[in-house]
Amino acid sequence: MQALIEEFGQYLRHERGQSAHTQKAYSSILNRFADWAGTQQLTSWNSVKLSHLLGYLRHQRKSETPTGDDTSKKRGRPRRESAKLSTESLYLEIAALKAFYRFCVQEQFLPSNIAENLTLPRRWKRLPKALTDGEIEKLLRSIEPVTPATLCDHAMLELCYASGLRLAELRGLRLEQLQLDAGFIHVIGKGNKERIVPVGRRAIEAIERYLEHGRGKLAKTGKSPGNVFLTSRGSAFAPVTLWSRIKKRCGFAGIERNITPHMLRHSFATHLLEHGADLRVIQELLGHSSIATTEVYTHVAGKRLKAIHQQYHPRG
């Protein structure tokens, strides 16, 4: 069973151009199913039936699924408490199985797609949370004292808000992708999709200041990658490290509410819409494949308009 899972992983990586995160998630789910199948005396994918897929999903839904991993033991940290599989996680399990079977039938590894009749659970749309104009002003004030690290932080925050980058896009941004003289950057997003995104004057100034006075002091000769933003060790940021740096800056700026990784991106889109930008333009800037994904911001802007109406209208 493992051989087909590895074939599927290669397909996601080389033909579909899926992100490393998606590859890892789908691989984990299929390996988890293979382990469960072993307990049911199923030794090959040809012997799996729809009833087995349903049995596995019932097992996942009812049983407690560990939220920690084995690496936590190795690092001396206690495992977290178990938690029942959420609707969102169940959705991902089914999506992985459906994608896997589509691939296997397409490549003629299996005779039929037994997963096509699996029904994806309904997902509740979560409205994105954006920072207010006042919070953005606090966050983007010049950071003191001026050091290579604070110059880097300030440039990252300015660019995130100016261009609506995902954190993975910010981490992976390379020097050759900067076209600051022309006022834009070349972004490689999800699925290796490329887009051109304009950069505002303040963000350009912050990036140029960082490149001139900060990055050279962070980079280690012959060792540092070509990423724009570097840690104090001269390496590219890991996802957790980058997010903790941004969250720490939010704390220093006096923003007390819980900050999520996409909040600067959401703020970029919401504020554009509130100031009259066309939804199709925002879709292009964010790199969304479907306008339906971008439409969620109309709900956010609508809530804000309603709040303003209630606050200022005489009969609000």
Rosetta blueprint (number, residue, H / E / L):
1 M L
2 Q H
3 A H
4 L H
5 I H
6 E H
7 E H
8 F H
9 G H
10 Q H
11 Y H
12 L H
13 R H
14 H H
15 E L
16 R L
17 G L
18 Q L
19 S L
20 A H
21 H H
22 T H
23 Q H
24 K H
25 A H
26 Y H
27 S H
28 S H
29 I H
30 L H
31 N H
32 R H
33 F H
34 A H
35 D H
36 W H
37 A H
38 G H
39 T H
40 Q L
41 Q L
42 L L
43 T L
44 S L
45 W H
46 N H
47 S H
48 V L
49 K L
50 L H
51 S H
52 H H
53 L H
54 L H
55 G H
56 Y H
57 L H
58 R H
59 H H
60 Q H
61 R H
62 K H
63 S L
64 E E
65 T E
66 P L
67 T L
68 G L
69 D L
70 D L
71 T H
72 S H
73 K H
74 K H
75 R L
76 G L
77 R L
78 P L
79 R L
80 R L
81 E L
82 S L
83 A E
84 K E
85 L L
86 S L
87 T H
88 E H
89 S H
90 L H
91 Y H
92 L H
93 E H
94 I H
95 A H
96 A H
97 L H
98 K H
99 A H
100 F H
101 Y H
102 R H
103 F H
104 C H
105 V H
106 Q H
107 E L
108 Q L
109 F L
110 L L
111 P L
112 S L
113 N L
114 I L
115 A L
116 E L
117 N L
118 L L
119 T L
120 L L
121 P L
122 R L
123 R L
124 W L
125 K L
126 R L
127 L L
128 P L
129 K L
130 A L
131 L L
132 T L
133 D H
134 G H
135 E H
136 I H
137 E H
138 K H
139 L H
140 L L
141 R L
142 S L
143 I L
144 E L
145 P L
146 V L
147 T L
148 P H
149 A H
150 T H
151 L H
152 C H
153 D H
154 H H
155 A H
156 M H
157 L H
158 E H
159 L H
160 C H
161 Y H
162 A H
163 S H
164 G L
165 L L
166 R L
167 L H
168 A H
169 E H
170 L H
171 R H
172 G H
173 L L
174 R E
175 L H
176 E H
177 Q H
178 L E
179 Q E
180 L L
181 D L
182 A L
183 G L
184 F E
185 I E
186 H E
187 V E
188 I E
189 G L
190 K H
191 G H
192 N H
193 K L
194 E E
195 R E
196 I E
197 V E
198 P E
199 V L
200 G L
201 R H
202 R H
203 A H
204 I H
205 E H
206 A H
207 I H
208 E H
209 R H
210 Y H
211 L H
212 E H
213 H H
214 G L
215 R H
216 G H
217 K H
218 L H
219 A L
220 K L
221 T L
222 G L
223 K L
224 S L
225 P L
226 G L
227 N E
228 V L
229 F L
230 L E
231 T L
232 S L
233 R L
234 G L
235 S L
236 A E
237 F L
238 A L
239 P H
240 V H
241 T H
242 L H
243 W H
244 S H
245 R H
246 I H
247 K H
248 K H
249 R H
250 C H
251 G H
252 F H
253 A L
254 G L
255 I L
256 E L
257 R L
258 N L
259 I L
260 T L
261 P L
262 H L
263 M H
264 L H
265 R H
266 H H
267 S H
268 F H
269 A H
270 T H
271 H H
272 L H
273 L H
274 E H
275 H L
276 G L
277 A L
278 D L
279 L H
280 R H
281 V H
282 I H
283 Q H
284 E H
285 L H
286 L H
287 G L
288 H L
289 S L
290 S L
291 I H
292 A H
293 T H
294 T H
295 E L
296 V H
297 Y H
298 T H
299 H H
300 V H
301 A H
302 G H
303 K H
304 R H
305 L H
306 K H
307 A H
308 I H
309 H H
310 Q H
311 Q H
312 Y H
313 H L
314 P L
315 R L
316 G L
